[in-house]
């Protein structure tokens, strides 16, 4: 579980960095900070727990040749710093969801400032480093189990376990503080969500509300995973005092992987549909997961009743005209429907040049001007080419190549003068 989840974590961070729609949001920035902490936590846990248990008989001589400070740095120090940083980042994500629901109008002013995010990143990094600096004074050594085939474990040389006691006590204390503060924020977030839902009940189908709800669910689920690890570390710290440390120590690797990297990485794909579609588009081959064509319009019956003119004469009707219907109005209907069709298509395609009006202007200029017929002829030809491009663009959007090909476009007569 750990290796696929770590790869997924890295790919998700690549997706966030590549696309500005995610990179500019504070939630995804905090997600990347916690992802780095969780990956470091998983690697240090594998270095000190999983690898010695799986390949201890082969790697024990290599570990014994390593200096003690290197083992402390890669295992105890790195895992403790990553644990503290992951808890702080999880708390900041919960605060981000609280402000997004309780103060939606102030959300961007609070979280989108670069200086504020830099301060938060320094807090996530500096506070764990300051708390874990005394751990570097530990004197540890790899010790084999009674049977060397069972691997080895890393332990402190001194029998009083002074630094191990400090390490477990600090983890337990920070876990309790993290749990209390996070529970307080979660309760406040749920209360604010219920109030905002009552106030904006008429807008319950709003897309922003659905997105905020899904991101809140993600924040709560990942908090539950990190909270479970914190409770487990409290139990494991007590195990060193009451003699059942070996029972909890053997269960630590899979609990750490499942509740941190696995839950945090996979749940983002399940809760955020926008991020999931972009992730699939970036990394999943089209032959395995083809992406739907978002520009395809629904097929409608081409035969319309002569009396059914509601699509063009009643804009307040609940049935909105499709691009295909308006295109047929442009081709087969009268002048009034043609004007409405062109106006709607230009607005739909976000075109800034009024093609129909420009065509009229050039035709009128050609009829009234007698001094420069060749210039007017070129202008009219250019305008008709631009109109042809316009119809080709509509063809790509409406999947109507046969209809457009049959639409008569008169070529400008060659100038004899």
C-alpha positions in Angstrom: 0.0 0.0 0.0 2.8 2.4 0.8 4.6 2.4 -2.5 1.5 2.9 -4.8 0.2 5.6 -2.4 3.5 7.4 -2.4 3.6 7.3 -6.2 0.1 8.6 -6.3 1.0 11.4 -3.9 3.9 12.5 -6.1 1.7 12.5 -9.3 -1.0 14.5 -7.5 1.6 17.1 -6.5 2.7 17.2 -10.2 -0.9 17.8 -11.3 -1.3 20.6 -8.8 1.9 22.3 -9.8 1.2 22.0 -13.6 -2.3 23.5 -13.5 -2.9 27.0 -12.2 -6.5 26.3 -11.3 -5.2 24.1 -8.5 -1.8 25.8 -7.8 -3.4 29.1 -7.0 -5.8 27.7 -4.3 -4.5 27.6 -0.7 -6.1 24.2 0.0 -4.0 22.5 -2.6 -0.9 24.3 -1.5 -1.4 23.0 2.0 -2.1 19.6 0.5 1.4 19.6 -1.1 3.0 20.6 2.2 1.3 17.7 4.0 2.1 15.4 1.2 5.8 16.1 1.5 5.6 15.5 5.3 3.7 12.2 4.8 6.2 10.9 2.2 9.1 11.8 4.5 7.3 10.1 7.4 6.7 6.9 5.3 10.3 6.8 4.1 11.8 7.2 7.6 9.4 4.6 9.0 10.4 2.2 6.3 14.1 2.9 7.0 13.7 2.2 10.7 10.9 -0.4 10.9 9.9 -2.1 7.7 13.3 -2.7 6.0 15.0 -4.1 9.1 12.1 -6.5 9.6 12.0 -7.7 6.0 15.7 -7.7 5.0 17.3 -7.5 8.4 19.6 -10.5 8.0 21.1 -9.1 4.8 21.2 -5.4 5.9 22.4 -5.7 9.5 26.1 -5.5 8.7 25.5 -2.4 6.6 23.5 -0.7 9.4 26.2 -1.5 11.9 28.8 0.2 9.7 26.8 3.4 9.6 27.5 6.1 12.2 25.0 6.6 15.0 24.1 10.1 14.1 23.2 9.0 10.5 20.8 6.4 11.9 19.3 8.9 14.3 18.9 11.5 11.5 17.2 9.1 9.0 15.0 7.3 11.5 14.1 9.1 14.8 14.7 12.7 13.8 13.2 12.5 10.3 10.1 10.5 11.5 9.4 12.8 14.4 9.8 16.0 12.3 7.5 14.6 9.7 5.0 13.5 12.3 4.8 17.0 13.8 4.7 18.7 10.4 2.0 16.5 9.1 -0.2 17.2 12.2 0.4 21.0 11.8 -0.5 20.8 8.1 -3.6 18.8 8.8 -4.7 21.4 11.4 -4.1 24.2 8.8 -6.2 22.4 6.3 -9.0 22.1 8.8 -8.7 25.9 9.5 -8.8 26.5 5.8 -12.1 24.6 5.5 -13.5 26.4 8.5 -12.8 29.9 7.0 -14.1 28.8 3.6 -17.5 27.9 5.2 -17.8 30.4 8.0 -16.3 33.4 6.2 -16.5 32.7 2.4 -16.1 36.4 1.5 -12.9 36.7 3.4 -11.4 33.4 2.4 -9.3 34.7 -0.4 -8.1 37.8 1.5 -7.0 35.5 4.3 -5.4 32.6 2.6 -4.4 33.8 -0.9 -1.7 36.2 0.3 1.8 34.8 -0.5 3.3 36.3 2.7 0.8 34.5 4.8 1.4 31.2 3.2 5.1 31.6 3.5 4.7 32.2 7.2 2.6 29.1 7.5 5.1 27.0 5.6 7.9 28.2 8.0 5.7 27.3 11.0 5.2 23.8 9.6 9.0 23.4 9.1 10.6 25.4 12.0 8.4 24.3 14.9 9.1 20.5 14.5 12.8 21.2 13.9 13.1 23.1 17.2 11.2 20.4 19.1 13.3 17.6 17.7 16.8 19.0 17.9 17.6 17.3 21.3 16.9 13.9 19.6 20.2 14.3 17.6 22.1 13.6 20.9 20.8 10.1 21.0 23.3 7.2 20.9 21.7 4.3 19.1 22.7 1.0 17.5 21.0 -1.8 15.5 20.3 -4.8 17.7 19.4 -8.2 16.3 16.4 -10.2 17.6 17.0 -13.6 19.2 16.7 -15.1 15.8 18.6 -13.2 13.2 16.1 -14.4 10.5 13.5 -12.1 12.3 15.6 -9.0 11.4 16.8 -6.3 13.8 15.6 -3.2 15.5 17.2 0.2 16.4 17.5 1.0 20.0 19.2 3.4 22.4 22.4 2.2 23.9 22.0 3.7 27.4 19.7 1.6 29.5 17.8 4.5 31.1 16.2 5.4 27.7 16.3 9.1 28.5 15.9 10.3 24.9 13.4 7.6 24.0 11.3 8.8 27.0 11.6 12.4 25.8 10.7 11.3 22.2 7.6 9.3 23.3 6.5 12.0 25.7 6.8 14.8 23.1 4.8 12.7 20.6 2.1 12.0 23.1 1.9 15.6 24.2 1.7 17.0 20.7 -0.8 14.3 19.7 -3.1 15.4 22.6 -2.8 19.1 21.6 -3.4 18.3 18.0 -6.5 16.2 18.8 -8.1 18.8 21.1 -7.5 21.8 18.7 -8.6 19.8 15.7 -11.8 18.6 17.4 -12.6 22.2 18.4 -12.1 23.4 14.8 -14.2 20.5 13.4 -17.1 21.2 15.7 -17.0 24.9 14.8 -16.9 24.0 11.1 -19.9 21.7 11.3 -21.9 24.3 13.2 -21.0 27.0 10.6 -21.9 24.6 7.8 -25.3 23.9 9.2 -26.0 27.7 9.6 -24.8 28.5 6.1 -26.9 25.7 4.7 -30.0 27.1 6.3 -29.3 30.6 5.1 -28.6 29.6 1.5 -31.0 26.7 1.3 -32.5 28.1 -1.9 -29.0 27.9 -3.5 -28.3 24.3 -2.4 -27.5 23.3 -6.0 -24.7 25.9 -6.3 -21.5 24.4 -7.6 -19.3 26.2 -5.2 -21.3 24.9 -2.3 -20.9 21.3 -3.5 -17.1 21.8 -4.0 -16.7 23.2 -0.5 -18.7 20.3 0.9 -16.5 17.7 -0.8 -13.3 19.3 0.3 -14.7 19.5 3.9 -15.4 15.8 3.7 -11.8 15.2 2.6 -10.4 17.3 5.4 -12.5 15.4 8.0 -11.6 12.0 6.7 -7.9 12.7 6.6 -8.1 14.2 10.1 -9.6 11.0 11.3 -6.7 9.0 9.9 -4.1 11.3 11.5 -6.0 11.4 14.7 -6.0 7.6 14.8 -2.2 7.6 14.4 -1.9 10.1 17.2 -3.9 8.0 19.5 -1.9 4.9 18.6 1.4 6.8 19.3 0.0 7.7 22.7 -0.7 4.0 23.4 2.7 3.1 22.1 4.4 5.6 24.3 2.6 4.2 27.3 3.7 0.7 26.2 7.3 1.6 26.9 6.4 2.3 30.5 4.2 -0.8 31.1 6.1 -3.4 29.1 3.9 -4.0 26.0 5.9 -1.9 23.6 6.7 -4.8 21.3 3.0 -5.5 20.6 2.3 -1.9 19.5 5.7 -1.5 17.7 5.0 -4.3 15.3 1.6 -2.8 14.2 3.0 0.7 13.7 4.1 0.5 10.0 0.8 -0.5 8.4 -1.2 1.8 10.6 1.0 4.7 9.7 0.8 3.9 6.0 -3.0 3.3 5.9 -4.0 6.4 8.0 -1.6 8.9 6.4 -0.3 8.4 2.9 -3.0 5.9 1.7 -6.0 7.8 3.1 -4.8 11.3 2.2 -3.8 10.5 -1.4 -6.6 8.2 -2.5 -9.4 10.2 -0.9 -8.6 13.3 -2.9 -9.4 11.5 -6.1 -12.7 10.3 -4.7 -13.9 13.6 -3.2 -12.8 16.1 -5.9 -14.3 15.3 -9.3 -12.6 18.3 -11.0 -9.2 17.2 -9.7 -9.9 13.5 -10.6 -10.8 14.4 -14.2 -7.7 16.5 -14.6 -5.5 13.7 -13.1 -6.9 11.1 -15.4 -6.4 13.4 -18.4 -2.8 13.9 -17.5 -1.6 10.4 -16.5 -4.2 7.8 -17.7 -3.8 6.6 -21.3 -6.8 7.4 -23.5 -7.1 3.7 -24.6 -7.7 2.8 -21.0 -9.9 5.7 -19.9 -11.2 7.8 -22.8 -12.2 11.3 -21.9 -15.7 12.4 -22.9 -16.1 15.2 -25.5 -17.4 18.2 -23.6 -18.1 20.1 -26.8 -20.6 17.6 -28.3 -24.2 18.8 -28.3 -27.2 16.5 -27.9 -28.7 15.3 -31.1 -32.2 16.6 -31.8 -34.8 15.9 -34.4 -34.0 17.9 -37.5 -37.6 18.1 -38.7 -39.3 20.9 -37.0 -42.9 22.0 -37.2 -43.6 25.1 -39.2 -45.6 26.5 -36.2 -43.0 25.7 -33.6 -41.1 29.0 -33.5 -40.7 29.2 -29.7 -37.0 28.6 -29.9 -36.4 31.9 -31.6 -39.4 34.1 -30.7 -39.7 33.4 -26.9 -36.3 33.8 -25.1 -38.0 33.3 -21.8 -39.2 29.8 -22.7 -37.7 27.1 -20.4 -36.4 25.1 -23.4 -33.2 26.8 -24.6 -32.2 26.5 -28.2 -29.1 24.4 -29.0 -26.4 25.5 -31.4 -27.7 23.0 -34.0 -31.2 24.5 -33.9 -29.9 28.0 -34.3 -27.6 27.0 -37.1 -30.7 25.7 -39.0 -32.4 29.0 -38.2 -29.4 30.7 -39.8 -29.6 28.6 -42.9 -33.3 27.9 -43.6 -35.3 30.6 -41.7 -36.0 34.2 -42.6 -34.0 37.4 -41.8 -35.3 37.8 -38.2 -34.3 34.3 -37.2 -31.0 34.6 -39.0 -30.1 37.7 -37.0 -30.9 36.0 -33.7 -29.0 32.9 -34.7 -25.9 34.8 -35.6 -26.1 36.8 -32.4 -26.5 33.7 -30.2 -23.7 31.8 -32.0 -21.3 34.8 -31.6 -22.1 35.0 -27.9 -21.8 31.2 -27.5 -18.4 31.1 -29.2 -17.2 34.3 -27.5 -16.5 36.0 -30.8 -15.6 39.7 -30.7 -16.0 40.5 -34.4 -19.6 41.0 -35.5 -19.4 38.9 -38.7 -22.9 39.5 -40.0 -22.7 43.3 -39.5 -19.2 43.5 -41.1 -20.6 41.6 -44.1 -23.4 44.1 -44.6 -21.0 47.0 -44.3 -18.6 45.7 -46.9 -21.5 44.9 -49.3 -22.9 48.4 -48.9 -19.4 49.9 -49.4 -19.0 47.9 -52.6 -22.3 49.1 -54.0 -21.8 52.8 -53.2 -18.1 53.1 -54.1 -17.0 53.4 -57.7 -13.6 54.8 -57.3 -11.8 51.7 -55.9 -13.8 48.7 -57.1 -10.8 46.4 -56.8 -10.3 47.4 -53.1 -14.0 46.8 -52.3 -13.8 43.5 -54.1 -10.8 42.4 -52.0 -12.6 43.5 -48.8 -15.7 41.5 -49.7 -13.7 38.5 -50.5 -11.9 38.7 -47.2 -15.2 39.0 -45.4 -16.7 36.0 -47.1 -13.6 33.9 -46.2 -14.0 35.0 -42.6 -17.6 33.9 -42.7 -16.6 30.5 -44.1 -14.1 30.2 -41.1 -17.0 31.0 -38.8 -19.2 28.2 -40.2 -16.3 25.8 -40.0 -15.9 26.6 -36.3 -19.6 25.9 -35.8 -19.2 22.6 -37.7 -16.5 21.5 -35.2 -18.8 22.3 -32.3 -22.0 20.8 -33.7 -20.8 17.7 -35.6 -22.7 18.8 -38.7 -20.2 18.5 -41.6 -22.8 17.4 -44.2 -25.1 20.3 -43.4 -22.4 22.9 -43.5 -21.0 21.6 -46.7 -24.4 21.9 -48.4 -24.8 25.5 -47.2 -24.4 27.8 -50.3 -21.7 30.3 -50.1 -21.5 32.6 -53.2 -18.0 33.3 -54.3 -17.4 37.0 -55.3 -17.5 37.6 -59.0 -14.2 38.4 -60.5 -13.6 42.1 -61.3 -13.4 42.9 -64.9 -12.4 46.5 -64.5 
